[in-house]
Amino acid sequence: MVPIEKVRDLIKRYDTLEKELSSGNIDPKLFANKSKEYSNLGEIIEIAKEFVNFESERKDLISMVQDKSNDKDIVDLAQKDLNELLKRNEKNENDLKIFLLPKDEDDNKNAIVEIRAGTGGLEASLFCADLFKMYEKVCSKKKWKLEIINISKSEAGGFKEVIFSVNGNHIYSYLKYESGVHRVQRIPETETQGRVHTSAATVAVLPEAEDVDIDIKESDLRIDVFRAGGPGGQSVNTTDSAVRITHIPSGVVVSQQDEKSQHKNKAKALKILRSRVYEAEKRKKDQERSSNRRSQIGSGDRSERIRTYNFPQGRVTDHRINLTLHKLDEFLSGEIHEEMNQELRLKEQNLKLENLNS
């Protein structure tokens, strides 16, 4: 049951925003956010008003049905209206339940994804590359734009680390479920006795932060420049183009040397740094709201083991929802990634509904 007071609060908030926005006396810095909130409320406001008025309308129609002085046609019409009202209210209540679910304000943002090889040496770096190829295929299938920010290659075509951005619609709402430890079980090509080895890679998905999301002061940054170096200590170029940026208050450090231009390296490093600092602040707030943590799938912690890819058995298992798909090849090719993601989203929605009703 949706608490009627919560619905009345929605209507009051909508009316307040309408007055503020039409008055013209509003802080320009707040205008965009309040306009967005007003627009979002506008999608549910008529349903909210119907829900609030339901009880009085129901009583009026029941009174007409039970009034023996009314002729049969009026009673039949009132009964029909009552049946329709009850059906409409059931739908309205469900729509309001979904609308009132706690929202992740970052769901509409683009994302920065960081994949790092974990335990397992060379095999872990090969798995890191496999995960990157999987996300490449998912992005291609969804027509999202993927741009590599930084890449560190290992032997045999693996990656020690790869950082990339993904741009499109509702990116973070989809990719956020990928944060955590991904474990692989398979027989390495170098294994002569056919033993299955276990390796891991860590995935961190950060909402891409904009200037309006977090205020990073220039005075809080220490920027060091140095000469970029290639494999074996060889010089990539003869200028100090590599950049290391330290956010002093949080201790977050980002280095970037992929570009030949110091300016481009600095821009890329700032993009990553802003998102890492923003994520740290977001995590801190989430931990302060225990109810929010109870409504999430997993902890969102990058040290949490979330998924196992078992090659000998051709299966992929997500440990957060105990779902196993015996279609590993299709999953890695991005073909059925959506199937897993839908189950994760559905489970989180159900958790939020439980939390809303508790």
C-alpha positions as CSV (number, residue, x, y, z in Angstrom):
1,M,0.0,0.0,0.0
2,V,1.3,3.4,-1.0
3,P,1.2,5.8,2.0
4,I,-1.2,8.6,1.0
5,E,0.8,11.2,2.9
6,K,3.7,10.5,0.6
7,V,1.5,11.1,-2.4
8,R,0.1,14.4,-0.9
9,D,3.7,15.5,-0.4
10,L,4.4,14.9,-4.1
11,I,1.4,17.2,-5.0
12,K,2.6,19.9,-2.6
13,R,6.1,19.7,-3.9
14,Y,4.8,20.0,-7.5
15,D,2.7,23.1,-6.6
16,T,5.7,24.7,-4.8
17,L,8.0,24.2,-7.7
18,E,5.4,25.5,-10.2
19,K,5.1,28.7,-8.1
20,E,8.9,29.1,-7.8
21,L,9.6,28.5,-11.5
22,S,6.8,30.8,-12.7
23,S,7.9,33.6,-10.3
24,G,11.2,34.2,-12.0
25,N,12.8,34.8,-8.6
26,I,15.0,31.7,-8.5
27,D,18.7,31.2,-8.2
28,P,20.1,30.4,-11.7
29,K,22.3,27.7,-10.2
30,L,19.2,25.9,-8.9
31,F,17.0,26.5,-12.0
32,A,18.1,23.5,-14.0
33,N,17.7,21.0,-11.2
34,K,14.3,22.4,-10.1
35,S,13.1,22.4,-13.7
36,K,14.1,18.8,-14.1
37,E,12.4,17.8,-10.8
38,Y,9.2,19.7,-11.9
39,S,9.2,17.9,-15.2
40,N,9.7,14.5,-13.5
41,L,6.8,15.2,-11.1
42,G,4.7,16.3,-14.0
43,E,4.7,12.8,-15.4
44,I,3.0,11.4,-12.3
45,I,1.0,14.4,-10.9
46,E,-2.4,13.5,-12.5
47,I,-2.1,9.9,-11.2
48,A,-1.2,11.3,-7.8
49,K,-4.3,13.5,-7.7
50,E,-6.6,10.7,-8.8
51,F,-5.1,8.5,-6.1
52,V,-5.7,11.1,-3.4
53,N,-9.3,11.6,-4.5
54,F,-10.0,7.9,-4.9
55,E,-11.6,7.3,-1.5
56,S,-14.1,10.1,-1.7
57,E,-15.1,9.1,-5.2
58,R,-15.4,5.4,-4.1
59,K,-17.7,6.4,-1.2
60,D,-19.9,8.6,-3.6
61,L,-20.3,5.7,-6.1
62,I,-21.1,3.1,-3.4
63,S,-23.7,5.5,-2.0
64,M,-25.3,5.8,-5.4
65,V,-25.3,2.0,-5.8
66,Q,-26.8,1.4,-2.4
67,D,-29.4,4.2,-2.7
68,K,-32.7,2.3,-3.2
69,S,-34.4,5.5,-4.5
70,N,-32.3,5.4,-7.7
71,D,-33.6,3.6,-10.7
72,K,-31.8,0.5,-12.1
73,D,-30.1,2.4,-15.0
74,I,-28.4,4.8,-12.6
75,V,-27.4,2.0,-10.2
76,D,-25.9,0.0,-13.1
77,L,-24.0,3.0,-14.4
78,A,-22.7,3.8,-10.9
79,Q,-21.6,0.2,-10.5
80,K,-19.8,0.3,-13.8
81,D,-18.0,3.5,-12.8
82,L,-17.1,2.0,-9.5
83,N,-15.6,-1.1,-11.1
84,E,-13.5,1.1,-13.5
85,L,-12.5,3.3,-10.6
86,L,-11.2,0.3,-8.6
87,K,-9.2,-1.0,-11.6
88,R,-7.7,2.4,-12.3
89,N,-6.8,2.9,-8.7
90,E,-4.9,-0.4,-8.7
91,K,-2.9,0.7,-11.7
92,N,-2.3,4.2,-10.2
93,E,-1.1,2.6,-7.0
94,N,1.4,0.4,-8.9
95,D,2.6,3.4,-11.0
96,L,3.1,5.4,-7.8
97,K,5.0,2.6,-6.1
98,I,7.5,2.5,-9.0
99,F,7.8,6.3,-9.0
100,L,8.4,6.5,-5.3
101,L,11.3,4.0,-5.4
102,P,14.6,5.5,-4.3
103,K,16.3,6.8,-7.4
104,D,20.0,6.8,-8.2
105,E,20.6,10.4,-9.4
106,D,23.5,9.1,-11.5
107,D,21.5,6.6,-13.6
108,N,21.4,9.0,-16.6
109,K,25.1,9.8,-16.5
110,N,27.8,8.5,-18.8
111,A,30.3,6.2,-17.2
112,I,34.1,5.7,-16.8
113,V,35.0,2.0,-16.6
114,E,38.3,0.8,-15.1
115,I,39.4,-2.9,-15.5
116,R,42.5,-4.1,-13.8
117,A,44.1,-7.5,-13.8
118,G,44.0,-9.1,-10.3
119,T,45.4,-12.4,-9.0
120,G,46.6,-14.8,-11.6
121,G,49.5,-13.1,-13.4
122,L,49.5,-13.4,-17.2
123,E,46.2,-15.3,-17.2
124,A,44.6,-12.5,-15.2
125,S,45.8,-9.9,-17.8
126,L,44.4,-12.0,-20.6
127,F,41.0,-12.2,-18.8
128,C,41.2,-8.4,-18.3
129,A,41.4,-8.1,-22.1
130,D,38.5,-10.6,-22.5
131,L,36.3,-8.4,-20.3
132,F,37.2,-5.3,-22.2
133,K,36.3,-7.0,-25.5
134,M,33.0,-8.1,-23.9
135,Y,32.1,-4.5,-23.0
136,E,33.2,-3.3,-26.4
137,K,30.7,-5.7,-28.0
138,V,27.9,-4.7,-25.5
139,C,28.5,-1.0,-26.4
140,S,28.5,-1.7,-30.1
141,K,25.3,-3.7,-29.8
142,K,23.7,-0.8,-27.9
143,K,25.2,1.9,-30.2
144,W,27.0,3.5,-27.3
145,K,30.3,5.4,-27.9
146,L,33.3,3.8,-26.2
147,E,36.6,5.8,-25.9
148,I,39.8,4.5,-24.5
149,I,41.3,6.8,-21.9
150,N,44.3,4.8,-20.8
151,I,45.6,1.3,-21.6
152,S,48.6,-0.7,-20.2
153,K,49.4,-3.9,-22.1
154,S,51.0,-7.0,-20.9
155,E,52.6,-9.9,-22.7
156,A,50.6,-12.2,-25.1
157,G,48.0,-9.5,-25.8
158,G,46.6,-9.1,-22.3
159,F,46.0,-5.8,-20.4
160,K,47.3,-4.9,-17.0
161,E,44.8,-2.1,-16.9
162,V,42.4,-0.4,-19.3
163,I,40.3,2.7,-18.6
164,F,37.6,3.9,-21.0
165,S,34.5,6.1,-21.1
166,V,31.1,5.2,-22.4
167,N,28.7,7.8,-23.7
168,G,25.0,7.3,-24.6
169,N,21.6,7.1,-22.9
170,H,21.3,5.8,-19.3
171,I,24.8,4.3,-19.4
172,Y,25.4,4.2,-15.6
173,S,22.0,2.6,-14.9
174,Y,23.2,-0.4,-16.9
175,L,26.9,-0.6,-16.3
176,K,26.9,0.0,-12.6
177,Y,26.1,-3.7,-11.9
178,E,29.5,-4.6,-13.4
179,S,31.5,-3.1,-10.5
180,G,33.3,-5.8,-8.5
181,V,35.6,-8.8,-8.8
182,H,35.1,-11.0,-11.9
183,R,36.6,-14.4,-11.5
184,V,37.6,-16.8,-14.4
185,Q,38.2,-20.5,-14.2
186,R,39.9,-22.0,-17.3
187,I,42.8,-24.0,-18.5
188,P,45.6,-21.6,-19.6
189,E,47.2,-22.3,-23.0
190,T,50.6,-22.7,-21.2
191,E,49.1,-25.4,-18.9
192,T,50.5,-28.8,-20.0
193,Q,48.7,-31.0,-17.5
194,G,45.2,-29.6,-18.2
195,R,44.6,-28.1,-14.8
196,V,42.0,-25.4,-14.3
197,H,43.4,-22.1,-13.0
198,T,41.5,-19.4,-11.2
199,S,42.3,-15.8,-12.0
200,A,40.5,-12.5,-11.4
201,A,40.0,-9.0,-12.7
202,T,38.5,-6.0,-10.9
203,V,36.0,-3.7,-12.6
204,A,35.1,-0.3,-11.3
205,V,32.3,1.7,-12.9
206,L,32.2,5.4,-12.0
207,P,29.5,7.8,-13.0
208,E,31.1,10.5,-15.1
209,A,31.1,13.6,-13.0
210,E,30.4,17.1,-14.4
211,D,31.6,20.4,-13.0
212,V,28.1,20.9,-11.5
213,D,28.3,17.6,-9.7
214,I,31.4,18.3,-7.6
215,D,33.4,21.4,-6.9
216,I,37.2,20.6,-7.2
217,K,39.2,23.7,-6.4
218,E,42.4,24.4,-8.3
219,S,44.1,25.0,-4.9
220,D,43.3,21.4,-3.9
221,L,45.2,19.9,-6.8
222,R,48.9,19.2,-7.2
223,I,49.9,18.8,-10.8
224,D,53.3,17.2,-11.7
225,V,54.5,16.8,-15.3
226,F,57.2,14.4,-16.5
227,R,58.5,12.8,-19.6
228,A,56.4,9.9,-20.8
229,G,58.2,6.6,-20.9
230,G,57.5,3.5,-23.1
231,P,58.3,-0.2,-22.6
232,G,61.9,-0.8,-21.4
233,G,62.3,2.7,-20.3
234,Q,62.4,4.1,-23.9
235,S,61.4,7.7,-24.3
236,V,58.0,8.1,-26.1
237,N,58.8,11.8,-26.8
238,T,61.2,14.5,-25.8
239,T,58.8,16.8,-23.9
240,D,57.3,16.7,-20.4
241,S,53.9,15.6,-21.7
242,A,52.9,13.1,-19.0
243,V,50.7,14.4,-16.2
244,R,50.1,13.2,-12.6
245,I,47.3,15.0,-10.7
246,T,46.8,14.6,-6.9
247,H,43.6,15.7,-5.2
248,I,45.1,16.6,-1.9
249,P,41.9,16.4,0.4
250,S,41.0,12.9,-0.7
251,G,44.5,11.6,-1.7
252,V,43.2,10.4,-5.1
253,V,46.0,10.3,-7.7
254,V,45.7,9.9,-11.4
255,S,48.5,9.6,-14.0
256,Q,48.1,10.0,-17.7
257,Q,50.7,9.7,-20.5
258,D,48.9,8.2,-23.5
259,E,48.7,11.5,-25.5
260,K,51.7,13.4,-26.9
261,S,50.1,16.6,-25.7
262,Q,50.4,17.6,-22.1
263,H,47.1,19.5,-22.4
264,K,45.2,16.4,-23.6
265,N,46.8,14.2,-20.9
266,K,45.7,16.8,-18.2
267,A,42.2,16.8,-19.6
268,K,41.9,13.0,-19.5
269,A,43.4,12.8,-16.0
270,L,41.0,15.5,-14.7
271,K,38.1,13.6,-16.2
272,I,39.1,10.4,-14.3
273,L,40.0,12.3,-11.1
274,R,36.7,14.1,-11.0
275,S,34.8,10.9,-11.3
276,R,36.8,9.1,-8.7
277,V,36.4,11.9,-6.2
278,Y,32.7,12.1,-7.0
279,E,32.3,8.3,-6.5
280,A,34.1,8.5,-3.1
281,E,31.7,11.2,-1.9
282,K,28.7,9.2,-3.3
283,R,29.9,6.0,-1.5
284,K,30.3,8.0,1.8
285,K,26.7,9.3,1.5
286,D,25.3,5.8,0.7
287,Q,27.0,4.3,3.7
288,E,25.4,7.0,5.9
289,R,22.0,5.9,4.5
290,S,21.5,2.3,5.7
291,S,18.1,2.0,3.9
292,N,19.8,2.8,0.6
293,R,22.3,0.0,1.1
294,R,19.5,-2.5,1.9
295,S,17.9,-1.6,-1.4
296,Q,21.0,-2.2,-3.6
297,I,22.2,-5.4,-5.3
298,G,25.5,-6.2,-3.7
299,S,27.6,-3.6,-1.9
300,G,28.9,-1.9,-5.0
301,D,32.3,-2.5,-3.5
302,R,35.0,-3.3,-6.1
303,S,36.4,-5.9,-3.7
304,E,33.2,-7.9,-3.7
305,R,33.2,-11.0,-5.9
306,I,30.2,-10.7,-8.2
307,R,30.6,-13.1,-11.0
308,T,32.4,-16.3,-12.1
309,Y,33.2,-17.3,-15.7
310,N,33.7,-21.1,-15.9
311,F,35.1,-22.1,-19.3
312,P,35.3,-25.9,-18.8
313,Q,31.5,-25.9,-18.0
314,G,30.6,-23.1,-20.3
315,R,28.7,-21.2,-17.7
316,V,28.6,-17.7,-16.1
317,T,27.3,-17.2,-12.6
318,D,26.3,-14.0,-10.9
319,H,26.6,-14.6,-7.2
320,R,24.5,-11.6,-6.1
321,I,21.3,-13.1,-7.5
322,N,22.4,-16.8,-7.8
323,L,21.8,-16.8,-11.5
324,T,23.7,-19.1,-13.8
325,L,23.6,-19.0,-17.6
326,H,25.0,-21.9,-19.5
327,K,25.9,-19.7,-22.5
328,L,29.3,-18.4,-21.7
329,D,30.4,-17.7,-25.3
330,E,27.2,-15.8,-26.0
331,F,27.6,-13.8,-22.8
332,L,31.2,-12.8,-23.6
333,S,30.2,-11.8,-27.1
334,G,27.6,-9.4,-25.7
335,E,24.7,-11.3,-27.1
336,I,22.9,-12.2,-23.8
337,H,24.5,-9.7,-21.5
338,E,21.1,-7.9,-21.4
339,E,19.5,-11.1,-19.9
340,M,21.7,-11.0,-16.9
341,N,21.4,-7.2,-16.5
342,Q,17.6,-7.4,-16.6
343,E,17.6,-9.9,-13.8
344,L,19.9,-7.7,-11.7
345,R,17.6,-4.6,-12.3
346,L,14.5,-6.6,-11.5
347,K,16.0,-7.9,-8.2
348,E,17.0,-4.4,-7.2
349,Q,13.6,-3.0,-8.0
350,N,12.0,-5.7,-5.8
351,L,14.4,-4.9,-2.9
352,K,13.5,-1.2,-3.2
353,L,9.8,-2.0,-3.2
354,E,10.2,-4.2,0.0
355,N,12.2,-1.3,1.6
356,L,9.5,1.2,0.6
357,N,6.8,-0.9,2.2
358,S,8.7,-1.7,5.4
